[in-house]
Every structure is written in structure tokens, then in C-alpha cells.
Amino acid sequence: MKTLGSKILKFYSSLIILVLLASHQLRAHEVDVESEFSYDEEDNLGPGNWGKIKPEWSLCSNGTMQSPIDLMNERVDVVSNLGQLHRDYKPSNTTLTNRGHDMMLSWVGDAGHIHINGTLYPLRQTHWHSPSEHSINGKRYDLEVHMVHQTPEEKIAVIGIIYKIGRPDPFLPMIENDMKALAHTTDLEKAVGILDPKQIKLGSRKYYRYIGSLTTPPCHQNVIWTIGKKVRTVSRHQLKMIREAAHERTNARPIQPLNQRRVKMYRPNVEEDD
């Protein structure tokens, strides 16, 4: 007969494997290894070739609902029936990882969720792109943050917030020292501590909404995108700090075709100040 000790050991070994599998599943939608793809359009691993690098990345080339897109006024339907975006977040432990092409802040445990069309999307991770990936009326701005949410069924919803150079962003000082510590490393993870996602401000109730994809391989589609209408500000110092994490290179995918998709812009019935 197996001893009690061996049974306990087997139980905890199985538990650890399940936790690791769950962690991998939640990160399986994005490629973490910088060397697998590039943002250089003249590189063989650049955006124009992402769909050819691996068969499972084919959507990067032939997908019809790819992101990012240009949020052009003529394409946008202004509506009030989408409803206010509810960000029900709470403080959670975090870790920071330099993925080479960007900095990723992972929310460990329960950091809350957003509520879209009757579905709760738990917050999983946050990362930054410079310049902004989405453009507004043909203009790309200095920075864009993506707050990635994913359900246990692997449905994905991303909140994007666009920034221009101006006053400092209030959230970035909370992780500045940690970003500096990882600036010249790759694939290293650092415990940051408890942070409140609500400190990443939208600044307005108005937002754009469309169905798109992840903006890195494998470019999975049917991602619900919510882009804050207000362009917020970030200081030059903060932008430089984030760019250093990407080794002073741009990390924004080129604008993708809209392909007859509808883009909505939520505007409350009661006008607000932006």
C-alpha cells in the first residue's frame, strides 16, 4: 500500500502541474519570445511575414478581422446603447517581465474584471506599445497601453488607451524603478507587489468598440476591442523608459484593413466633459 506521505506528495505534484498548465493557457495567446518575430518591416521576421513564419500564425496574413485599425471619423457609428464600460477592478499582486519587444505587467490572482455583453472578462496582463498601434483619423500617437482580459473559456477583450507627450501619467511612477531594473534584460520576471488597476485611467466615458485580433502572433481574432476616446498624456521621460524596454525600437504593428467591419463609438446620452 502507498504510504500517506506518498499520497500527499502525489496530490501536491498534480496540483502544481494543473497550476502550471492553467498559467500557460492564459499566456498561450501571445508569443513571449522576442526572437520569434520582429517589428522591422524589412526583416524576414517582420510584420508582413508573420503569417508565413509558422502555420499557426497564418491569421496574421489571411485574417479578415485584424488589429490595429485606423479609427477614422467617417467609419464610426456614434451610439449610446453600448452602455458605460464597467471596470470592476481591485488591487492585486503583480509581476513585471521584459519580453524584449515590450514590458508586460501580469496581474497575479484576482485583479477584477470588465463586464461586456453579459460576460465577465478577468484582467490578466498589461503591456505598452510605442508609437500607438491604433491611429485616429490617420494619426498615430506616442504610446498605447493594452489591458488584456481573458475568460477561462479563452474569450479575449482588450482595453486600449492612447497617449501623447504632455504631463506625466500617474500610474507609471508606481512601476518606474522596476522597469529600470529590467530595462537591459530579456525574459526576466520581477515581483512588483500589489497594484490597483483602477489607477490606469481612461479619463472619459466615451470609447470606440470593434471586433479585431491580437496585434502580435498568432494574431487570434474575435477579440473585443475597447479604445478610450480621450487621448491621455505621458511625459518624455516616461516614454523613454518604456522605449528602452523595447531596446529603443518601435513595437507597433502596421495598420490593418477594416474589411467592412463596423466601428462604434459610445457616447452617453448626457454630454460630458472630455
N, C-alpha and C positions, 0 to 999 in steps of 0.2 A: 504493500500500500504506500501511496505517496504520503510523505510527512506533511504536517500543517505548514511548515516553513516553505516547502517547495510549492505548495498550492498558492501561498501568498505571493511568492516570487513570480509565479506564472501569471497571476492576476495583474500585478503591477506592470509586468513586461507587456502584457496585452494592452493595458491602459495607455502606456507610453506610446505604443505603436499606433493606437487609434488617434491619440492627440497629434502625433506627427503627420498622420495621413490627413487629418482634418486641416492642419495648418497648411500642408501642401495644396490641398484642394482649394483653399481660399486664395492662394497666391498663384495657382496654375494658369490664370487667365492672362498674366503678364510675364514677359521674359525679363528675368533679373540680370542675366549675364550680358555685360556691355559688348563683349567681343562678338556676339552673335548677329548684331545688326548695327547700322550706322545712320547718322542723320546727314551725312555728306552726300549730296545728290550726284556727285561724280564718282562715288565709291561703288564697287561691286556689291557691297552690303548696304547701299543707300536706299532711301525710301522707294524709289522706282523699281527696285529689285526685291523688296521684302517678300513679295508673293512667290518668288522663284527660289528662295533660299531653302525652304522646307515645304513639303506637300501640305502640312497642316497650317501653313501660313498663306495659303492660296487666296483667302478672302482679301488680303492686303492689296491684291491686284484685280481680282474679279468681283469683289463685293460691291453691291449697289447701294449700301447704306453706310458708307464710310465717314469717319470723322478725322479731322475737324472740317468745318464748313465756314463760309462767309455768311454772316448774319446781316444780309442786305435788307434795307427797309422795304423795298419793293416785293420781297419774298415773304414778308412776315405778316401773319394774320393776327391782329390785335384782338384779344378775347378777355373776358372776365370770368369765364366759367371753369377755368382750370383750378381755381382756388389757391389760397395762400399756401406757400411752401412751409410745412411744419417740420422744423429741425428739432427733434426731441433728443438732444444730446446730454451727456453727463460726463464728469471728469473720469479719466481712465489712465492707467499706466501706458507708457509709450516707449517705443524703441526707434532709433534713427539708423538708417542704413544708407551708405553711399553706394549706389548701384552703378557708378561710373558715368552713366548718362543722366542721372538725376539723384536727388536726395529723397528718400522715402521715409515718412513718419508713420509707423504702424501703431494702431490702437490695439493694445493688448487687453483682452477681456471685453466687457460690455461698455462701449462708449456711447450707447444710444443708437438712434436710427432716424431716418426720414420716412414720411408716410406718403405714398403715391398710389392713387387708384386702388385703395383698399389693401395695399401690400406694404409691409414694414421692411425697409432695407437697412440692415445694420451697417454702421460705419466701420470700415476695415483699415484703410490707409489713405494718406495724403502725400502728394508729391507736386513738384513745381516744374514748369516749362518756361524757357526764355528763348526767343520772344513768345508772346501769347500764341497758342495754337489756333484758336478761333479768331477770326477778324470781324470787324463791324464796319459795314459799308466799304470793304476793301482795305481797311487799315488794321494792321497788326500792332498790338501794344507791347509793352516791355516785359510783361510777366503774366503767367496764368497758373493758378493753383487748381488742382483736381482733388476733390474729396470723393473717394471711391467707396461705394456701398455695395454689399453683396448679400443675398439671401442664402440660406442653406441649400436651396434649390438652384443656386448659381445664377439667379437673375441679378443684373447689374444696373445700378443707377449712379451717375456721376454728377456732382455739382462742380461747375467751373466758375471761378472768379477771376476777372481780368484786372490788371493793374497798369498804371502809367507812373512815370517818375514824378515824385512830389514829396509830400510829407511821409514820414516813416510809418510802416504798417505796425500796429500794436502787438500782433501775435509773434512776429519773427524774433523780437528780442528774447522771448522765452526759450528759444532753442539756438540762439546765436552761438554761444560757447560750444555747444555740442556739434553744430555744423562746422565750426572752425576746427574742432578736434578731428573731424573726419574728412576735411577738405582735400587732403592729399593721399587718401586711401581709396580702396575699392573693395566692395563686398564685405566690409566690416560693419558689425552691428553694435550700437551703443545704447545702453539703458538711459533714458532721459528723465523718467519719473512721471508723476501724474500731471496731465494737462487737460484743459477743458476745451473741447472742440467748438463750443459756442463763442470762444474768443477769436475764431476765424470769421470775421464779419462779412455779411453780404451787403449791408448798407442801404438796401432798398427792398421793397416787397415785389417789385417788378422783375420778371425774369423771362428768358427765352426757353422754349421747350421743343425738342425734336428727338427722333429716334436715329441713333447712329451706331458707332462702333468704338472699341478701344483704339487709342491712337498709337499704340505700339504693337508689334507682332504678339500674338497671331491675329490681331485685328478683328476679334469676335464682334458680331453685330447684335442688333436688338438691345442695345444699351440705351437707357433713358437718360438723355442729357438735359440738365437744367443749368443755364448760364445766367448769372446775375446781370441785369441790365446796367447797373451802375458800374462805371469803371473806377476802381479804387486806386489808392496811391501807395507807392513803395519808394524808399529812399535809394539814391545811387549806391550808398554803402551796402544796403541790404541786397540789392540786385547783384552787386559784385560778389557778395558772399555766396549767393546761390549759383552764380555762373562759375565760380571756382570749383564747385562740386561737380560740375559737368566739364571740368578741365578747360574752361574758357571757350567752350564750343556752344553753338546753338543746339537746342534739343526740341525743336518744334517740327512736327510733320507738315508737309505741304498741304494746302487747302484741297479738299476732295470735292468731286462733283455732287451737286444736290440730288440729281436724278429724280425730279418730280416729287421729292418729299415735301411735306408741309412743315413749316416752322411757325410756331405760335409764340406770341408774346403776351404774357399775363399782365393785365393792368387792372387794379381794383376798381370797383365802381366809384369809390370815394377817392378823389385825386389825392396824391401825397407829394411831399417834397422829396426830391432826389438829391 
